[in-house]
């Protein structure tokens, strides 16, 4: 008899700044590997990834140039074990009993990669904390 392993499903939602949800999803996928199902969503699909976010993530060895968030749907929220809102909790559908985490992040103080780095580092720290909460050791 085989036992299937259930992977927790985590959805990152950032309506106003899709780069944040992309960073969160990329860090979690990088650090958890295939032990967690990771998705990101926003209010509209992104045509391209913010170049400053791409550059800031490449500095830590993660390529997100092809990663774009999906359109936020109620089905995506309902089908996730953990929903992480990143400064846009009021725009995310809420379902009783579902686990939500609201990660408030400072807005960038300026433009470009220099402004993105502090947010990138804060997102990485919170993702590492989430892995600890889920009981999953980071692989990197």
ABEGO torsion letter per residue (X at the ends): XBBBBBBBBBBBBBAABAAAAAAAAAAAAAAAEAABBBBBBBABBBABBBAAAAAAAAAAGBBAAABBBBBBBAAAAAABABBBBBGAAAABBBBBGBBBBBBBBBBBBEBEAAAAAAAAAAAAAAAAAAAAAAGBBBAX
